[in-house]
């Protein structure tokens, strides 16, 4: 049994020994604290992860397709090959994270901090960003498919 704490409210008890490869699609994890956990291969598709703490967690091969991960702390996480396709990542802080080979297709990156350790081979096809989105020095997201929001 794993207990997930939240910034506000009661902990959630999950009937797993580990979060590695677990399918948690469509679940409510608003302001959950996943700090430093190994969630490699976990599936959070269409889940609400708004305002959560994923700092220093292992998200290798995890999927958050269509998930709301807005205004979350994802600093220094290991998210190699993670799939954020169609996710709302607006206002999230990925500073220091390793996002090599991650997928951000059709994701909302408005106001996100992507000043990360690595974006090598990441896919930003049709990802939306704005003037508040922070990129590593010299990185041009338009060259890898990103689209700047109008206005």
MARBA-406442 format. One record per atom (N, C-alpha, C, CB): residue number from 0; atom name; x negated, y, z; residue in three letters. Coordinates in Angstrom, 3 decimals, padded with zeros to 6 digits. Glycine has a CB too. Layout:
BEGIN
NUM; CA; X; Y; Z; ALA
...
This chain:
BEGIN
0; N; -000.844; -001.176; 000.000; UNK
0; CA; 000.000; 000.000; 000.000; UNK
0; C; -000.893; 001.244; 000.000; UNK
0; CB; 000.962; -000.005; 001.224; UNK
1; N; -000.582; 002.177; -000.897; UNK
1; CA; -001.319; 003.438; -000.976; UNK
1; C; -000.392; 004.569; -000.542; UNK
1; CB; -001.867; 003.685; -002.423; UNK
2; N; -000.910; 005.460; 000.266; UNK
2; CA; -000.153; 006.613; 000.723; UNK
2; C; -000.698; 007.859; 000.022; UNK
2; CB; -000.230; 006.759; 002.278; UNK
3; N; 000.189; 008.584; -000.681; UNK
3; CA; -000.183; 009.818; -001.358; UNK
3; C; 000.355; 010.980; -000.538; UNK
3; CB; 000.362; 009.857; -002.824; UNK
4; N; -000.537; 011.854; -000.123; UNK
4; CA; -000.138; 013.039; 000.630; UNK
4; C; 000.198; 014.183; -000.315; UNK
4; CB; -001.247; 013.460; 001.603; UNK
5; N; 000.999; 015.103; 000.172; UNK
5; CA; 001.394; 016.279; -000.574; UNK
5; C; 001.052; 017.510; 000.255; UNK
5; CB; 002.906; 016.239; -000.930; UNK
6; N; 000.868; 018.650; -000.412; UNK
6; CA; 000.594; 019.886; 000.321; UNK
6; C; 001.761; 020.244; 001.235; UNK
6; CB; 000.311; 021.038; -000.655; UNK
7; N; 002.964; 019.875; 000.818; UNK
7; CA; 004.179; 020.140; 001.594; UNK
7; C; 005.029; 018.875; 001.570; UNK
7; CB; 004.978; 021.377; 001.022; UNK
8; N; 005.582; 018.496; 002.695; UNK
8; CA; 006.494; 017.359; 002.730; UNK
8; C; 005.838; 016.072; 003.193; UNK
8; CB; 007.086; 017.150; 001.381; UNK
9; N; 006.621; 015.026; 003.145; UNK
9; CA; 006.206; 013.705; 003.617; UNK
9; C; 005.351; 012.984; 002.572; UNK
9; CB; 007.435; 012.856; 003.967; UNK
10; N; 004.449; 012.098; 003.003; UNK
10; CA; 003.661; 011.308; 002.064; UNK
10; C; 004.552; 010.319; 001.302; UNK
10; CB; 002.541; 010.555; 002.808; UNK
11; N; 004.081; 009.901; 000.155; UNK
11; CA; 004.779; 008.887; -000.642; UNK
11; C; 004.009; 007.583; -000.523; UNK
11; CB; 004.915; 009.326; -002.145; UNK
12; N; 004.699; 006.519; -000.206; UNK
12; CA; 004.085; 005.191; -000.117; UNK
12; C; 004.270; 004.484; -001.459; UNK
12; CB; 004.712; 004.348; 001.054; UNK
13; N; 003.170; 004.049; -002.048; UNK
13; CA; 003.214; 003.329; -003.322; UNK
13; C; 002.793; 001.882; -003.094; UNK
13; CB; 002.297; 004.010; -004.384; UNK
14; N; 003.505; 000.929; -003.664; UNK
14; CA; 003.254; -000.490; -003.398; UNK
14; C; 002.081; -001.075; -004.193; UNK
14; CB; 004.495; -001.279; -003.702; UNK
15; N; 000.938; -000.391; -004.163; UNK
15; CA; -000.235; -000.827; -004.920; UNK
15; C; -001.455; -000.868; -004.008; UNK
15; CB; -000.491; 000.109; -006.126; UNK
16; N; -002.396; -001.724; -004.356; UNK
16; CA; -003.673; -001.761; -003.643; UNK
16; C; -004.627; -000.707; -004.177; UNK
16; CB; -004.308; -003.144; -003.755; UNK
17; N; -004.381; -000.283; -005.425; UNK
17; CA; -005.245; 000.655; -006.123; UNK
17; C; -004.400; 001.405; -007.137; UNK
17; CB; -006.442; -000.071; -006.811; UNK
18; N; -004.866; 002.571; -007.588; UNK
18; CA; -004.169; 003.307; -008.639; UNK
18; C; -004.781; 003.065; -010.009; UNK
18; CB; -004.178; 004.787; -008.330; UNK
19; N; -005.766; 002.201; -010.097; UNK
19; CA; -006.410; 001.877; -011.370; UNK
19; C; -005.409; 001.143; -012.262; UNK
19; CB; -007.693; 001.013; -011.146; UNK
20; N; -005.127; 001.747; -013.434; UNK
20; CA; -004.261; 001.112; -014.423; UNK
20; C; -002.781; 001.068; -014.071; UNK
20; CB; -004.725; -000.256; -014.648; UNK
21; N; -002.365; 001.721; -013.003; UNK
21; CA; -000.966; 001.680; -012.561; UNK
21; C; -000.104; 002.597; -013.426; UNK
21; CB; -000.852; 002.089; -011.074; UNK
22; N; 001.115; 002.161; -013.753; UNK
22; CA; 002.044; 002.968; -014.527; UNK
22; C; 002.946; 003.764; -013.580; UNK
22; CB; 002.889; 002.077; -015.472; UNK
23; N; 002.720; 005.070; -013.550; UNK
23; CA; 003.506; 005.980; -012.709; UNK
23; C; 004.260; 006.979; -013.576; UNK
23; CB; 002.596; 006.723; -011.706; UNK
24; N; 004.677; 006.546; -014.756; UNK
24; CA; 005.387; 007.407; -015.699; UNK
24; C; 006.677; 007.949; -015.101; UNK
24; CB; 005.691; 006.646; -016.982; UNK
25; N; 006.939; 009.216; -015.416; UNK
25; CA; 008.192; 009.839; -015.028; UNK
25; C; 008.363; 010.105; -013.550; UNK
25; CB; 009.287; 009.008; -015.473; UNK
26; N; 007.308; 010.008; -012.777; UNK
26; CA; 007.395; 010.190; -011.314; UNK
26; C; 007.215; 011.656; -010.927; UNK
26; CB; 006.334; 009.328; -010.598; UNK
27; N; 007.644; 011.980; -009.740; UNK
27; CA; 007.554; 013.328; -009.178; UNK
27; C; 006.363; 013.383; -008.215; UNK
27; CB; 008.886; 013.725; -008.446; UNK
28; N; 005.304; 014.119; -008.613; UNK
28; CA; 004.120; 014.269; -007.771; UNK
28; C; 003.768; 015.743; -007.597; UNK
28; CB; 002.930; 013.505; -008.374; UNK
29; N; 004.774; 016.603; -007.541; UNK
29; CA; 004.546; 018.039; -007.400; UNK
29; C; 003.722; 018.309; -006.134; UNK
29; CB; 005.897; 018.810; -007.350; UNK
30; N; 002.561; 018.941; -006.334; UNK
30; CA; 001.633; 019.316; -005.261; UNK
30; C; 001.046; 018.111; -004.510; UNK
30; CB; 002.341; 020.220; -004.277; UNK
31; N; 000.891; 017.007; -005.231; UNK
31; CA; 000.269; 015.811; -004.642; UNK
31; C; -001.238; 016.018; -004.498; UNK
31; CB; 000.559; 014.554; -005.510; UNK
32; N; -001.825; 015.300; -003.566; UNK
32; CA; -003.272; 015.370; -003.325; UNK
32; C; -003.891; 014.032; -003.726; UNK
32; CB; -003.587; 015.708; -001.818; UNK
33; N; -004.547; 014.048; -004.905; UNK
33; CA; -005.223; 012.864; -005.414; UNK
33; C; -006.742; 013.044; -005.342; UNK
33; CB; -004.782; 012.575; -006.862; UNK
34; N; -007.211; 013.942; -004.515; UNK
34; CA; -008.625; 014.303; -004.433; UNK
34; C; -009.513; 013.058; -004.342; UNK
34; CB; -008.869; 015.213; -003.223; UNK
35; N; -010.448; 012.957; -005.305; UNK
35; CA; -011.482; 011.923; -005.270; UNK
35; C; -011.016; 010.496; -005.520; UNK
35; CB; -012.141; 011.966; -003.975; UNK
36; N; -009.770; 010.290; -005.916; UNK
36; CA; -009.273; 008.921; -006.114; UNK
36; C; -009.663; 008.351; -007.478; UNK
36; CB; -007.758; 008.893; -005.965; UNK
37; N; -009.792; 007.039; -007.545; UNK
37; CA; -010.042; 006.356; -008.808; UNK
37; C; -008.692; 005.994; -009.419; UNK
37; CB; -010.936; 005.082; -008.604; UNK
38; N; -008.351; 006.692; -010.501; UNK
38; CA; -007.096; 006.455; -011.208; UNK
38; C; -007.372; 006.141; -012.668; UNK
38; CB; -006.161; 007.674; -011.089; UNK
39; N; -008.523; 005.524; -012.928; UNK
39; CA; -008.873; 005.214; -014.313; UNK
39; C; -007.807; 004.308; -014.925; UNK
39; CB; -010.268; 004.544; -014.390; UNK
40; N; -007.401; 004.665; -016.142; UNK
40; CA; -006.399; 003.893; -016.855; UNK
40; C; -004.979; 004.059; -016.343; UNK
40; CB; -006.760; 002.476; -016.801; UNK
41; N; -004.761; 004.904; -015.342; UNK
41; CA; -003.408; 005.117; -014.810; UNK
41; C; -002.557; 005.851; -015.844; UNK
41; CB; -003.457; 005.921; -013.476; UNK
42; N; -001.257; 005.616; -015.798; UNK
42; CA; -000.329; 006.217; -016.748; UNK
42; C; 000.616; 007.145; -015.981; UNK
42; CB; 000.470; 005.120; -017.530; UNK
43; N; 000.523; 008.437; -016.297; UNK
43; CA; 001.364; 009.457; -015.681; UNK
43; C; 002.234; 010.127; -016.739; UNK
43; CB; 000.502; 010.506; -014.947; UNK
44; N; 002.557; 009.432; -017.817; UNK
44; CA; 003.322; 010.024; -018.911; UNK
44; C; 004.647; 010.586; -018.400; UNK
44; CB; 003.574; 008.984; -020.017; UNK
45; N; 004.944; 011.820; -018.826; UNK
45; CA; 006.190; 012.514; -018.485; UNK
45; C; 006.415; 012.680; -016.981; UNK
45; CB; 007.352; 011.771; -019.074; UNK
46; N; 005.349; 012.683; -016.214; UNK
46; CA; 005.456; 012.907; -014.762; UNK
46; C; 005.309; 014.388; -014.449; UNK
46; CB; 004.384; 012.089; -013.996; UNK
47; N; 005.810; 014.796; -013.293; UNK
47; CA; 005.617; 016.161; -012.827; UNK
47; C; 004.453; 016.168; -011.844; UNK
47; CB; 006.916; 016.727; -012.168; UNK
48; N; 003.341; 016.727; -012.286; UNK
48; CA; 002.121; 016.802; -011.486; UNK
48; C; 001.743; 018.260; -011.224; UNK
48; CB; 000.964; 016.066; -012.194; UNK
49; N; 002.712; 019.141; -011.300; UNK
49; CA; 002.462; 020.570; -011.134; UNK
49; C; 001.829; 020.865; -009.777; UNK
49; CB; 003.765; 021.359; -011.289; UNK
50; N; 000.752; 021.659; -009.815; UNK
50; CA; 000.108; 022.111; -008.591; UNK
50; C; -000.625; 021.035; -007.813; UNK
50; CB; 001.110; 022.719; -007.719; UNK
51; N; -000.916; 019.926; -008.441; UNK
51; CA; -001.579; 018.837; -007.723; UNK
51; C; -003.080; 019.063; -007.597; UNK
51; CB; -001.319; 017.516; -008.424; UNK
52; N; -003.706; 018.299; -006.717; UNK
52; CA; -005.149; 018.344; -006.535; UNK
52; C; -005.743; 017.040; -007.053; UNK
52; CB; -005.523; 018.576; -005.038; UNK
53; N; -006.368; 017.124; -008.236; UNK
53; CA; -007.054; 015.988; -008.860; UNK
53; C; -008.569; 016.175; -008.815; UNK
53; CB; -006.585; 015.810; -010.317; UNK
54; N; -009.022; 017.121; -008.045; UNK
54; CA; -010.439; 017.435; -007.982; UNK
54; C; -011.263; 016.185; -007.660; UNK
54; CB; -010.694; 018.523; -006.937; UNK
55; N; -012.355; 016.027; -008.413; UNK
55; CA; -013.317; 014.936; -008.235; UNK
55; C; -012.714; 013.539; -008.390; UNK
55; CB; -013.945; 015.047; -006.884; UNK
56; N; -011.574; 013.443; -009.048; UNK
56; CA; -010.965; 012.125; -009.258; UNK
56; C; -011.477; 011.502; -010.555; UNK
56; CB; -009.423; 012.236; -009.291; UNK
57; N; -011.319; 010.192; -010.659; UNK
57; CA; -011.694; 009.454; -011.868; UNK
57; C; -010.440; 009.228; -012.691; UNK
57; CB; -012.390; 008.094; -011.521; UNK
58; N; -010.358; 009.920; -013.836; UNK
58; CA; -009.217; 009.809; -014.737; UNK
58; C; -009.617; 009.191; -016.072; UNK
58; CB; -008.590; 011.179; -014.963; UNK
59; N; -010.730; 008.460; -016.103; UNK
59; CA; -011.190; 007.861; -017.354; UNK
59; C; -010.086; 006.972; -017.937; UNK
59; CB; -012.493; 007.041; -017.126; UNK
60; N; -009.749; 007.215; -019.207; UNK
60; CA; -008.719; 006.467; -019.941; UNK
60; C; -007.316; 006.630; -019.364; UNK
60; CB; -009.075; 005.007; -019.959; UNK
61; N; -007.096; 007.571; -018.454; UNK
61; CA; -005.754; 007.819; -017.925; UNK
61; C; -004.929; 008.537; -018.985; UNK
61; CB; -005.812; 008.654; -016.608; UNK
62; N; -003.605; 008.385; -018.927; UNK
62; CA; -002.740; 009.115; -019.850; UNK
62; C; -001.756; 009.966; -019.065; UNK
62; CB; -001.989; 008.143; -020.789; UNK
63; N; -001.604; 011.202; -019.552; UNK
63; CA; -000.655; 012.155; -018.983; UNK
63; C; 000.147; 012.760; -020.124; UNK
63; CB; -001.384; 013.266; -018.153; UNK
64; N; 000.547; 011.930; -021.057; UNK
64; CA; 001.270; 012.371; -022.243; UNK
64; C; 002.596; 013.010; -021.826; UNK
64; CB; 001.514; 011.182; -023.214; UNK
65; N; 002.799; 014.247; -022.256; UNK
65; CA; 004.030; 014.964; -021.955; UNK
65; C; 004.213; 015.339; -020.498; UNK
65; CB; 005.174; 014.155; -022.379; UNK
66; N; 003.176; 015.198; -019.694; UNK
66; CA; 003.275; 015.487; -018.257; UNK
66; C; 003.156; 016.984; -017.985; UNK
66; CB; 002.186; 014.726; -017.482; UNK
67; N; 003.713; 017.424; -016.877; UNK
67; CA; 003.540; 018.794; -016.417; UNK
67; C; 002.406; 018.785; -015.395; UNK
67; CB; 004.873; 019.375; -015.802; UNK
68; N; 001.243; 019.277; -015.817; UNK
68; CA; 000.058; 019.327; -014.959; UNK
68; C; -000.330; 020.794; -014.750; UNK
68; CB; -001.133; 018.513; -015.586; UNK
69; N; 000.638; 021.678; -014.874; UNK
69; CA; 000.357; 023.107; -014.787; UNK
69; C; -000.099; 023.513; -013.381; UNK
69; CB; 001.595; 023.907; -015.184; UNK
70; N; -000.964; 024.509; -013.364; UNK
70; CA; -001.467; 025.119; -012.130; UNK
70; C; -002.059; 024.088; -011.161; UNK
70; CB; -000.348; 025.882; -011.441; UNK
71; N; -002.780; 023.132; -011.732; UNK
71; CA; -003.393; 022.060; -010.934; UNK
71; C; -004.892; 022.247; -010.811; UNK
71; CB; -003.094; 020.697; -011.552; UNK
72; N; -005.455; 021.679; -009.760; UNK
72; CA; -006.891; 021.682; -009.535; UNK
72; C; -007.455; 020.371; -010.073; UNK
72; CB; -007.231; 021.869; -008.018; UNK
73; N; -008.130; 020.470; -011.230; UNK
73; CA; -008.695; 019.289; -011.877; UNK
73; C; -010.216; 019.458; -011.971; UNK
73; CB; -008.066; 019.070; -013.297; UNK
74; N; -010.772; 020.239; -011.041; UNK
74; CA; -012.199; 020.550; -011.070; UNK
74; C; -013.047; 019.301; -010.838; UNK
74; CB; -012.531; 021.609; -010.020; UNK
75; N; -014.148; 019.252; -011.565; UNK
75; CA; -015.162; 018.210; -011.424; UNK
75; C; -014.612; 016.788; -011.541; UNK
75; CB; -015.849; 018.362; -010.106; UNK
76; N; -013.494; 016.625; -012.237; UNK
76; CA; -012.971; 015.262; -012.428; UNK
76; C; -013.695; 014.596; -013.602; UNK
76; CB; -011.424; 015.287; -012.681; UNK
77; N; -013.630; 013.294; -013.652; UNK
77; CA; -014.223; 012.501; -014.725; UNK
77; C; -013.062; 011.995; -015.574; UNK
77; CB; -015.111; 011.306; -014.164; UNK
78; N; -012.787; 012.705; -016.681; UNK
78; CA; -011.621; 012.392; -017.509; UNK
78; C; -012.034; 012.022; -018.934; UNK
78; CB; -010.655; 013.582; -017.536; UNK
79; N; -013.116; 011.275; -019.062; UNK
79; CA; -013.567; 010.814; -020.374; UNK
79; C; -012.475; 009.938; -020.983; UNK
79; CB; -014.919; 010.031; -020.265; UNK
80; N; -012.118; 010.218; -022.220; UNK
80; CA; -011.092; 009.482; -022.979; UNK
80; C; -009.690; 009.608; -022.387; UNK
80; CB; -011.464; 008.021; -023.053; UNK
81; N; -009.454; 010.559; -021.502; UNK
81; CA; -008.103; 010.770; -020.968; UNK
81; C; -007.222; 011.364; -022.064; UNK
81; CB; -008.132; 011.707; -019.713; UNK
82; N; -005.930; 011.086; -021.998; UNK
82; CA; -004.990; 011.551; -023.016; UNK
82; C; -003.984; 012.523; -022.398; UNK
82; CB; -004.257; 010.354; -023.667; UNK
83; N; -004.121; 013.813; -022.770; UNK
83; CA; -003.237; 014.869; -022.294; UNK
83; C; -002.323; 015.351; -023.430; UNK
83; CB; -004.062; 016.046; -021.725; UNK
84; N; -002.039; 014.501; -024.403; UNK
84; CA; -001.222; 014.879; -025.551; UNK
84; C; 000.126; 015.437; -025.097; UNK
84; CB; -001.013; 013.676; -026.479; UNK
85; N; 000.452; 016.633; -025.578; UNK
85; CA; 001.738; 017.253; -025.280; UNK
85; C; 001.929; 017.672; -023.836; UNK
85; CB; 002.813; 016.329; -025.647; UNK
86; N; 000.880; 017.636; -023.043; UNK
86; CA; 000.995; 017.999; -021.619; UNK
86; C; 000.993; 019.514; -021.436; UNK
86; CB; -000.156; 017.373; -020.807; UNK
87; N; 001.643; 019.969; -020.382; UNK
87; CA; 001.582; 021.372; -019.992; UNK
87; C; 000.453; 021.505; -018.982; UNK
87; CB; 002.953; 021.875; -019.398; UNK
88; N; -000.663; 022.079; -019.415; UNK
88; CA; -001.849; 022.260; -018.576; UNK
88; C; -002.080; 023.740; -018.267; UNK
88; CB; -003.088; 021.662; -019.266; UNK
89; N; -001.058; 024.551; -018.500; UNK
89; CA; -001.212; 025.997; -018.319; UNK
89; C; -001.622; 026.322; -016.885; UNK
89; CB; 000.096; 026.729; -018.676; UNK
90; N; -002.600; 027.223; -016.783; UNK
90; CA; -003.057; 027.683; -015.486; UNK
90; C; -003.875; 026.691; -014.687; UNK
90; CB; -001.910; 028.077; -014.698; UNK
91; N; -004.184; 025.526; -015.256; UNK
91; CA; -004.960; 024.518; -014.516; UNK
91; C; -006.455; 024.802; -014.604; UNK
91; CB; -004.663; 023.107; -015.056; UNK
92; N; -007.176; 024.383; -013.580; UNK
92; CA; -008.614; 024.625; -013.494; UNK
92; C; -009.370; 023.311; -013.668; UNK
92; CB; -008.980; 025.288; -012.145; UNK
93; N; -010.036; 023.165; -014.829; UNK
93; CA; -010.827; 021.979; -015.146; UNK
93; C; -012.325; 022.260; -014.985; UNK
93; CB; -010.527; 021.503; -016.578; UNK
94; N; -012.705; 023.359; -014.362; UNK
94; CA; -014.123; 023.725; -014.312; UNK
94; C; -014.972; 022.581; -013.747; UNK
94; CB; -014.314; 024.994; -013.462; UNK
95; N; -016.099; 022.330; -014.439; UNK
95; CA; -017.027; 021.290; -014.021; UNK
95; C; -016.612; 019.876; -014.382; UNK
95; CB; -017.217; 021.371; -012.573; UNK
96; N; -015.460; 019.693; -015.021; UNK
96; CA; -014.978; 018.348; -015.376; UNK
96; C; -015.713; 017.800; -016.598; UNK
96; CB; -013.463; 018.375; -015.647; UNK
97; N; -015.707; 016.494; -016.734; UNK
97; CA; -016.241; 015.830; -017.926; UNK
97; C; -015.053; 015.375; -018.761; UNK
97; CB; -017.180; 014.613; -017.550; UNK
98; N; -014.846; 016.037; -019.908; UNK
98; CA; -013.692; 015.776; -020.761; UNK
98; C; -014.100; 015.222; -022.129; UNK
98; CB; -012.883; 017.051; -020.940; UNK
99; N; -015.251; 014.560; -022.175; UNK
99; CA; -015.727; 013.983; -023.425; UNK
99; C; -014.676; 013.013; -023.985; UNK
99; CB; -017.084; 013.260; -023.209; UNK
100; N; -014.366; 013.133; -025.258; UNK
100; CA; -013.409; 012.287; -025.984; UNK
100; C; -011.962; 012.431; -025.491; UNK
100; CB; -013.829; 010.840; -025.869; UNK
101; N; -011.666; 013.382; -024.629; UNK
101; CA; -010.289; 013.559; -024.156; UNK
101; C; -009.411; 014.093; -025.286; UNK
101; CB; -010.246; 014.520; -022.939; UNK
102; N; -008.112; 013.813; -025.211; UNK
102; CA; -007.157; 014.262; -026.217; UNK
102; C; -006.243; 015.325; -025.618; UNK
102; CB; -006.329; 013.074; -026.760; UNK
103; N; -006.196; 016.483; -026.296; UNK
103; CA; -005.355; 017.593; -025.882; UNK
103; C; -004.395; 017.990; -027.013; UNK
103; CB; -006.223; 018.794; -025.462; UNK
104; N; -004.071; 017.063; -027.901; UNK
104; CA; -003.208; 017.354; -029.047; UNK
104; C; -001.867; 017.904; -028.569; UNK
104; CB; -002.994; 016.087; -029.907; UNK
105; N; -001.456; 019.025; -029.149; UNK
105; CA; -000.165; 019.652; -028.828; UNK
105; C; -000.005; 020.029; -027.352; UNK
105; CB; 000.951; 018.724; -029.218; UNK
106; N; -001.089; 020.114; -026.621; UNK
106; CA; -001.022; 020.492; -025.197; UNK
106; C; -000.960; 022.010; -025.055; UNK
106; CB; -002.245; 019.933; -024.421; UNK
107; N; -000.387; 022.479; -023.953; UNK
107; CA; -000.353; 023.895; -023.629; UNK
107; C; -001.515; 024.186; -022.690; UNK
107; CB; 001.015; 024.303; -022.989; UNK
108; N; -002.502; 024.925; -023.188; UNK
108; CA; -003.702; 025.263; -022.419; UNK
108; C; -003.733; 026.738; -022.036; UNK
108; CB; -004.953; 024.911; -023.214; UNK
109; N; -002.601; 027.406; -022.106; UNK
109; CA; -002.535; 028.835; -021.799; UNK
109; C; -003.015; 029.093; -020.371; UNK
109; CB; -001.097; 029.367; -021.987; UNK
110; N; -003.996; 029.968; -020.247; UNK
110; CA; -004.494; 030.349; -018.932; UNK
110; C; -005.311; 029.292; -018.212; UNK
110; CB; -003.366; 030.719; -018.085; UNK
111; N; -005.605; 028.187; -018.873; UNK
111; CA; -006.391; 027.121; -018.239; UNK
111; C; -007.877; 027.475; -018.245; UNK
111; CB; -006.162; 025.773; -018.961; UNK
112; N; -008.605; 026.976; -017.255; UNK
112; CA; -010.056; 027.140; -017.213; UNK
112; C; -010.676; 025.837; -017.699; UNK
112; CB; -010.559; 027.512; -015.764; UNK
113; N; -011.279; 025.900; -018.893; UNK
113; CA; -011.919; 024.726; -019.487; UNK
113; C; -013.430; 024.926; -019.580; UNK
113; CB; -011.333; 024.438; -020.882; UNK
114; N; -013.982; 025.629; -018.611; UNK
114; CA; -015.429; 025.814; -018.530; UNK
114; C; -015.991; 024.546; -017.877; UNK
114; CB; -015.817; 027.128; -017.706; UNK
115; N; -016.127; 023.518; -018.693; UNK
115; CA; -016.380; 022.157; -018.211; UNK
115; C; -017.793; 021.677; -018.501; UNK
115; CB; -015.396; 021.203; -018.831; UNK
116; N; -018.097; 020.508; -017.957; UNK
116; CA; -019.389; 019.872; -018.170; UNK
116; C; -019.538; 019.429; -019.623; UNK
116; CB; -019.559; 018.676; -017.227; UNK
117; N; -018.476; 018.810; -020.189; UNK
117; CA; -018.540; 018.332; -021.573; UNK
117; C; -017.168; 018.306; -022.228; UNK
117; CB; -019.157; 016.945; -021.622; UNK
118; N; -017.113; 018.853; -023.452; UNK
118; CA; -015.931; 018.765; -024.307; UNK
118; C; -016.281; 018.034; -025.598; UNK
118; CB; -015.368; 020.172; -024.616; UNK
119; N; -017.437; 017.377; -025.592; UNK
119; CA; -017.906; 016.691; -026.792; UNK
119; C; -016.867; 015.705; -027.304; UNK
119; CB; -019.219; 015.967; -026.512; UNK
120; N; -016.552; 015.811; -028.586; UNK
120; CA; -015.631; 014.919; -029.293; UNK
120; C; -014.189; 014.994; -028.766; UNK
120; CB; -016.130; 013.495; -029.190; UNK
121; N; -013.860; 015.995; -027.950; UNK
121; CA; -012.471; 016.159; -027.488; UNK
121; C; -011.613; 016.615; -028.664; UNK
121; CB; -012.381; 017.188; -026.302; UNK
122; N; -010.349; 016.211; -028.658; UNK
122; CA; -009.421; 016.513; -029.747; UNK
122; C; -008.425; 017.573; -029.280; UNK
122; CB; -008.678; 015.226; -030.221; UNK
123; N; -008.483; 018.752; -029.918; UNK
123; CA; -007.601; 019.858; -029.580; UNK
123; C; -006.610; 020.157; -030.707; UNK
123; CB; -008.422; 021.098; -029.264; UNK
124; N; -006.280; 019.175; -031.532; UNK
124; CA; -005.370; 019.387; -032.659; UNK
124; C; -004.050; 019.980; -032.179; UNK
124; CB; -005.118; 018.066; -033.407; UNK
125; N; -003.741; 021.160; -032.700; UNK
125; CA; -002.494; 021.870; -032.393; UNK
125; C; -002.306; 022.204; -030.918; UNK
125; CB; -001.337; 021.054; -032.850; UNK
126; N; -003.371; 022.202; -030.146; UNK
126; CA; -003.286; 022.636; -028.747; UNK
126; C; -003.145; 024.157; -028.720; UNK
126; CB; -004.546; 022.174; -027.928; UNK
127; N; -002.287; 024.640; -027.838; UNK
127; CA; -002.035; 026.074; -027.736; UNK
127; C; -002.893; 026.664; -026.615; UNK
127; CB; -000.527; 026.354; -027.481; UNK
128; N; -003.565; 027.781; -026.926; UNK
128; CA; -004.339; 028.503; -025.914; UNK
128; C; -004.019; 029.984; -026.050; UNK
128; CB; -005.882; 028.239; -026.068; UNK
129; N; -004.424; 030.775; -025.079; UNK
129; CA; -004.200; 032.214; -025.156; UNK
129; C; -005.449; 032.966; -024.726; UNK
129; CB; -003.002; 032.625; -024.287; UNK
130; N; -005.333; 034.282; -024.621; UNK
130; CA; -006.501; 035.104; -024.273; UNK
130; C; -006.968; 034.857; -022.845; UNK
130; CB; -006.179; 036.581; -024.456; UNK
131; N; -006.144; 034.240; -022.013; UNK
131; CA; -006.512; 033.935; -020.631; UNK
131; C; -007.205; 032.573; -020.486; UNK
131; CB; -005.275; 033.972; -019.756; UNK
132; N; -007.197; 031.766; -021.542; UNK
132; CA; -007.843; 030.455; -021.499; UNK
132; C; -009.354; 030.659; -021.485; UNK
132; CB; -007.409; 029.569; -022.713; UNK
133; N; -010.046; 029.972; -020.580; UNK
133; CA; -011.499; 030.119; -020.443; UNK
133; C; -012.176; 028.900; -021.064; UNK
133; CB; -011.915; 030.282; -018.938; UNK
134; N; -013.129; 029.167; -021.975; UNK
134; CA; -013.856; 028.101; -022.675; UNK
134; C; -015.339; 028.170; -022.333; UNK
134; CB; -013.652; 028.207; -024.208; UNK
135; N; -016.067; 027.075; -022.528; UNK
135; CA; -017.527; 027.141; -022.351; UNK
135; C; -018.131; 028.144; -023.330; UNK
135; CB; -018.172; 025.740; -022.551; UNK
136; N; -019.200; 028.776; -022.924; UNK
136; CA; -019.888; 029.757; -023.763; UNK
136; C; -020.201; 029.156; -025.129; UNK
136; CB; -021.184; 030.245; -023.081; UNK
137; N; -019.772; 029.831; -026.193; UNK
137; CA; -020.067; 029.393; -027.551; UNK
137; C; -019.093; 028.380; -028.133; UNK
137; CB; -021.413; 028.821; -027.585; UNK
138; N; -018.157; 027.891; -027.363; UNK
138; CA; -017.199; 026.892; -027.861; UNK
138; C; -016.084; 027.596; -028.626; UNK
138; CB; -016.608; 026.047; -026.688; UNK
139; N; -015.813; 027.145; -029.846; UNK
139; CA; -014.745; 027.718; -030.662; UNK
139; C; -013.674; 026.661; -030.875; UNK
139; CB; -015.290; 028.239; -032.026; UNK
140; N; -012.606; 026.720; -030.093; UNK
140; CA; -011.546; 025.720; -030.131; UNK
140; C; -010.841; 025.683; -031.492; UNK
140; CB; -010.532; 025.998; -029.029; UNK
141; N; -010.869; 026.791; -032.220; UNK
141; CA; -010.231; 026.804; -033.537; UNK
141; C; -010.914; 025.853; -034.510; UNK
141; CB; -010.237; 028.210; -034.107; UNK
142; N; -012.202; 025.639; -034.308; UNK
142; CA; -012.952; 024.723; -035.187; UNK
142; C; -012.553; 023.262; -034.946; UNK
142; CB; -014.470; 024.894; -034.964; UNK
143; N; -011.898; 022.990; -033.814; UNK
143; CA; -011.464; 021.620; -033.505; UNK
143; C; -009.937; 021.532; -033.403; UNK
143; CB; -012.109; 021.137; -032.187; UNK
144; N; -009.245; 022.488; -034.059; UNK
144; CA; -007.806; 022.387; -034.216; UNK
144; C; -006.931; 023.181; -033.285; UNK
144; CB; -007.443; 021.039; -034.091; UNK
145; N; -007.496; 023.921; -032.337; UNK
145; CA; -006.681; 024.697; -031.404; UNK
145; C; -005.988; 025.868; -032.075; UNK
145; CB; -007.533; 025.201; -030.268; UNK
146; N; -004.825; 026.234; -031.557; UNK
146; CA; -004.029; 027.331; -032.117; UNK
146; C; -003.807; 028.399; -031.048; UNK
146; CB; -002.664; 026.809; -032.658; UNK
147; N; -004.148; 029.651; -031.379; UNK
147; CA; -003.938; 030.726; -030.414; UNK
147; C; -002.480; 031.126; -030.406; UNK
147; CB; -004.827; 031.938; -030.736; UNK
148; N; -001.924; 031.269; -029.200; UNK
148; CA; -000.528; 031.675; -029.046; UNK
148; C; -000.346; 033.094; -029.552; UNK
148; CB; -000.081; 031.566; -027.574; UNK
149; N; 000.784; 033.345; -030.165; UNK
149; CA; 001.112; 034.680; -030.653; UNK
149; C; 001.497; 035.577; -029.484; UNK
149; CB; 002.255; 034.622; -031.690; UNK
150; N; 001.112; 036.844; -029.585; UNK
150; CA; 001.564; 037.803; -028.582; UNK
150; C; 000.640; 038.119; -027.522; UNK
150; CB; 002.727; 037.357; -027.986; UNK
